[in-house]
Amino acid sequence: MIDRLKELERPLLIKAAAVCAALLAAVFLLQTDAGPEGSVQSADNEEQTESASEPAPEDGPVVIEIKGEVVSPGVYTLPYGSRTVDAVEIAGGHTEQADLLAVNLAAVLMDEMSIHVPSQLDESMSEQAPADPAAEASGGTVSLNQADANMLQTLPGIGPAKSEAIIQYREEHGSFASLDQLTQVPGIGEKTLESIAPLLTLH
C-alpha cells in the first residue's frame, strides 16, 4: 500500500518541481530585461549631459567681412568673442596708409559684420579739397556776393527770376554791404529776407 502511495506522489512532485523551475526562469528573464532598459536610460542621460555641455548657437563662430587698408581684404570666420584687432590680424595686418585711429580695434565682432579700415590719404585729401567759393566755411551758408544763380536758387523762396535779379543788382551796385540791402532787389521783401538771412553770408 505504501509503495502504491509513493508511486502516486512521484508525478505530483515532478510537476511541482517543473512549476518551480518555470517560476525561477521567469524571474531570471525579468531581471535580464530590466538590465538593457536601465542601460538605455543611462545612455539617454549621457546624451542629455553632452547636449547641455555643447555651446549655445550664439557662442559659435562669426563670419565677418574686412576691407580697406588691410593686406588681404575678404570674408573670414573667427571664434566667438573675437575683436576687430583679431580681424585685422587674420587679414594679414594693416597697410602703411591705414588710419587705425578711425577704427575701434577693441570692438567685439558680430556675425555678418563689415569692417572698413580707412586710409590716411582719404582724410588728407578731404582737408586739401578747395572750398566752394559760394559757401561759407562755417556751416556751408551761401555767399550773397559770390554765389551764382544755381546756388542762389537753393535758398527757400528764391527762383530763377529772383536769383537773376540779385546778380543784376550786384553787377550794377557792387557787392552787398549788408543783408538788409537785399530788400532793394525787386521781388524780395522783408519776409523773404527773414527766411533766407540765416543761410546767407556776405563773404
C-alpha positions as CSV (number, residue, x, y, z in Angstrom):
1,M,0.0,0.0,0.0
2,I,2.8,2.4,0.9
3,D,4.6,1.6,-2.3
4,R,1.4,2.4,-4.2
5,L,1.1,5.8,-2.5
6,K,4.7,6.6,-3.3
7,E,4.1,5.8,-6.9
8,L,1.1,8.3,-6.9
9,E,3.1,11.1,-5.2
10,R,6.0,10.9,-7.6
11,P,4.3,12.6,-10.6
12,L,3.0,15.3,-8.3
13,L,6.5,16.1,-7.1
14,I,7.8,16.2,-10.6
15,K,5.0,18.6,-11.6
16,A,5.8,20.8,-8.6
17,A,9.5,20.9,-9.4
18,A,8.6,21.8,-13.0
19,V,6.4,24.7,-11.8
20,C,9.2,26.0,-9.5
21,A,11.7,25.8,-12.3
22,A,9.4,27.7,-14.6
23,L,8.9,30.4,-12.0
24,L,12.6,30.8,-11.5
25,A,13.2,31.0,-15.2
26,A,10.5,33.8,-15.5
27,V,12.2,35.8,-12.6
28,F,15.6,35.4,-14.3
29,L,14.2,36.7,-17.6
30,L,12.6,39.7,-16.0
31,Q,15.8,40.7,-14.3
32,T,17.7,40.2,-17.6
33,D,15.2,42.5,-19.5
34,A,15.5,45.2,-16.8
35,G,19.2,45.4,-17.4
36,P,19.2,46.8,-21.0
37,E,16.4,49.2,-20.1
38,G,18.5,50.6,-17.4
39,S,21.4,50.9,-19.8
40,V,19.2,52.8,-22.3
41,Q,18.1,55.2,-19.7
42,S,21.7,55.7,-18.7
43,A,22.6,56.4,-22.3
44,D,19.8,58.9,-22.6
45,N,21.1,60.7,-19.5
46,E,24.6,60.8,-21.0
47,E,23.2,62.3,-24.3
48,Q,21.3,65.0,-22.3
49,T,24.5,65.8,-20.4
50,E,26.5,66.1,-23.6
51,S,23.8,68.3,-25.1
52,A,23.9,70.6,-22.1
53,S,27.7,70.9,-22.4
54,E,27.6,71.9,-26.1
55,P,28.0,75.6,-26.8
56,A,24.9,77.6,-27.5
57,P,24.3,78.8,-31.1
58,E,25.3,82.4,-30.1
59,D,28.6,81.1,-28.9
60,G,29.5,79.7,-32.4
61,P,32.0,81.3,-34.9
62,V,31.3,84.6,-36.5
63,V,31.7,85.4,-40.2
64,I,32.8,88.9,-41.0
65,E,34.0,91.0,-43.9
66,I,37.0,93.3,-43.7
67,K,38.1,95.7,-46.4
68,G,40.0,98.8,-46.9
69,E,43.6,99.3,-45.8
70,V,44.4,95.7,-44.9
71,V,46.8,93.3,-46.7
72,S,44.2,90.7,-47.6
73,P,40.7,92.1,-47.6
74,G,37.9,89.4,-47.7
75,V,35.5,87.3,-45.7
76,Y,36.8,85.5,-42.7
77,T,35.5,83.2,-39.9
78,L,36.7,83.9,-36.4
79,P,35.8,82.4,-33.0
80,Y,33.0,83.9,-30.9
81,G,34.2,86.8,-28.8
82,S,36.9,87.9,-31.3
83,R,37.6,91.7,-31.7
84,T,38.4,94.0,-34.5
85,V,42.1,93.7,-33.9
86,D,41.8,90.0,-34.5
87,A,40.1,90.6,-37.8
88,V,42.8,93.0,-38.9
89,E,45.4,90.4,-37.9
90,I,43.7,87.5,-39.8
91,A,43.5,89.7,-42.9
92,G,47.3,90.0,-42.9
93,G,47.6,93.1,-40.9
94,H,47.1,96.8,-41.9
95,T,48.9,98.7,-44.6
96,E,51.1,101.7,-44.0
97,Q,48.4,104.0,-45.2
98,A,45.8,102.6,-42.7
99,D,44.2,105.1,-40.3
100,L,43.8,103.0,-37.2
101,L,42.7,105.9,-35.1
102,A,39.4,105.9,-37.0
103,V,38.8,102.2,-36.2
104,N,37.7,100.8,-32.8
105,L,40.1,97.9,-32.6
106,A,38.6,96.7,-29.3
107,A,35.1,96.3,-30.7
108,V,33.6,92.8,-30.3
109,L,32.8,91.2,-33.7
110,M,29.3,90.2,-34.6
111,D,28.1,87.7,-37.2
112,E,27.8,89.3,-40.7
113,M,29.7,92.4,-39.6
114,S,31.5,94.5,-42.1
115,I,34.7,96.4,-41.1
116,H,36.3,99.1,-43.2
117,V,39.8,100.3,-42.4
118,P,40.1,103.8,-43.9
119,S,43.2,105.4,-45.4
120,Q,45.0,108.4,-44.0
121,L,45.1,109.7,-47.6
122,D,41.3,110.0,-47.7
123,E,41.3,112.4,-44.7
124,S,44.2,114.4,-46.0
125,M,42.6,114.8,-49.5
126,S,39.3,115.9,-47.9
127,E,41.2,118.5,-45.9
128,Q,43.0,119.8,-49.0
129,A,39.9,119.9,-51.2
130,P,39.1,123.5,-52.3
131,A,36.2,125.1,-50.5
132,D,33.2,126.2,-52.5
133,P,33.6,129.9,-53.1
134,A,29.8,130.3,-52.9
135,A,29.5,128.8,-49.4
136,E,30.7,129.9,-46.1
137,A,33.1,127.6,-44.3
138,S,31.3,127.8,-41.0
139,G,28.1,125.8,-41.8
140,G,28.0,125.9,-45.6
141,T,26.0,129.1,-45.9
142,V,25.5,130.8,-49.3
143,S,27.7,133.8,-50.1
144,L,25.4,136.6,-51.2
145,N,28.3,138.3,-53.0
146,Q,29.8,135.2,-54.7
147,A,27.1,132.7,-55.3
148,D,25.9,132.1,-58.9
149,A,22.3,131.7,-60.0
150,N,22.1,128.0,-59.3
151,M,23.5,128.4,-55.7
152,L,21.1,131.3,-55.0
153,Q,18.2,129.1,-56.1
154,T,18.9,126.6,-53.3
155,L,17.6,129.3,-50.9
156,P,13.9,129.0,-49.9
157,G,11.7,131.3,-51.9
158,I,14.4,132.2,-54.5
159,G,13.6,131.1,-58.0
160,P,15.3,131.8,-61.4
161,A,13.8,135.3,-61.6
162,K,14.9,136.4,-58.1
163,S,18.3,134.9,-58.4
164,E,18.9,136.8,-61.7
165,A,17.6,140.0,-60.0
166,I,20.2,139.5,-57.2
167,I,23.0,139.0,-59.6
168,Q,21.9,142.0,-61.7
169,Y,21.8,144.2,-58.6
170,R,25.2,143.0,-57.6
171,E,26.6,143.9,-61.1
172,E,25.0,147.4,-61.0
173,H,25.6,148.4,-57.4
174,G,28.6,146.3,-56.4
175,S,28.8,143.9,-53.5
176,F,26.2,143.9,-50.8
177,A,27.3,145.7,-47.7
178,S,24.6,144.2,-45.5
179,L,21.9,141.6,-45.8
180,D,19.2,144.2,-45.3
181,Q,20.3,145.6,-48.6
182,L,18.5,142.6,-50.2
183,T,15.2,144.3,-49.8
184,Q,16.2,146.8,-52.5
185,V,16.2,143.9,-55.0
186,P,12.9,143.7,-56.9
187,G,10.8,140.9,-55.7
188,I,12.5,140.4,-52.3
189,G,10.7,141.7,-49.3
190,E,11.1,141.6,-45.5
191,K,9.5,138.1,-45.2
192,T,11.8,136.6,-47.8
193,L,14.8,138.2,-46.2
194,E,13.8,136.9,-42.8
195,S,13.6,133.3,-44.1
196,I,16.9,133.3,-46.0
197,A,19.0,135.5,-43.8
198,P,20.2,132.6,-41.6
199,L,21.6,130.9,-44.7
200,L,23.4,133.8,-46.1
201,T,26.8,135.3,-45.6
202,L,28.5,138.4,-47.2
203,H,31.9,136.7,-47.6
